[in-house]
Amino acid sequence: MSKYLKNLYHYIQALSLDVAIGAIICCKFLAVINGIVLPISVFISLGTAVWVIYTLDHLLDAHSIQHTAHTFRHAFHQRNKKTLGIFCLCFGFIGIANTFLYLPISLFYHGLILTSIVSLYLVIINLKVLPFATFKEFTVAIIYTAGISLPVFSLSTEATPQLYLFTGIFFTLASINLLEFALFDFETDTKDGQLSGTRKLGYNNMKYRINILSFLFILLMGISFYILPTELYSALIVLLLMGSCLGLIYIKSNFFSKDDYFRIFGDFVFLFPAIYLFIS
């Protein structure tokens, strides 16, 4: 049974469903801590956008590999590129229609700016000319964080201190997550000729950046516990749990490098805010 569940989750991950669901949960989490209710149209647009962007990114990566990819995710996209391309068009159409028909106007204009940034990112990645070594990892972290926080900033009458702090923490967590993945994927990225910060920087320099981000996470958490009201401590504990789990992946790299455990656990971390939504 455990083997079946692991295989099932591999497919869920390959399809980026966990990332899309995690983005929706994290966006809802930020909305709740800032005291606003987001319309369902926001979550439809966010979920479809995240899924389409990640799938397109994986399709571009898979297309650039001239042999059978060494990772399950890229090999899956190679085998199913036509089907996934059709689904991208369908879900893209649904997302665009929902955006034009139902999305609040203030969020619509902000979304156009983010869409332009995403389009530019995909063009740069496809050209394989990176402005700096960790461009891919940090840009994806920025896009992910903007995607989950932009609806809350756009539709809030007042952006609270916790919204700024939590957004900063999410960016830090997303960056750590992606840099860790680059660290673990070094061997397969090298075999498949994929863009990777670790390939350009080496292990030690990548670890140095992860250490700096880990310190930044601890600093932001300390500031948050110090200045935010106690009723937000349960939300902060969820974020602390997320950071601790990413830290565990980093420290116990020998264990998590087996069978893509680092990817399973690393992406699953961004579902943790559902705990707060359930108890709040």
Secondary structure as UniProt FT lines:
FT   HELIX           2..14
FT   TURN            15..16
FT   HELIX           17..33
FT   TURN            34..35
FT   HELIX           40..64
FT   HELIX           72..79
FT   HELIX           81..102
FT   HELIX           105..127
FT   TURN            133..134
FT   HELIX           135..155
FT   HELIX           161..184
FT   HELIX           186..192
FT   HELIX           197..201
FT   HELIX           203..227
FT   HELIX           230..232
FT   HELIX           233..251
FT   HELIX           253..256
FT   HELIX           258..260
FT   HELIX           261..268
FT   HELIX           269..271
FT   HELIX           273..279
//
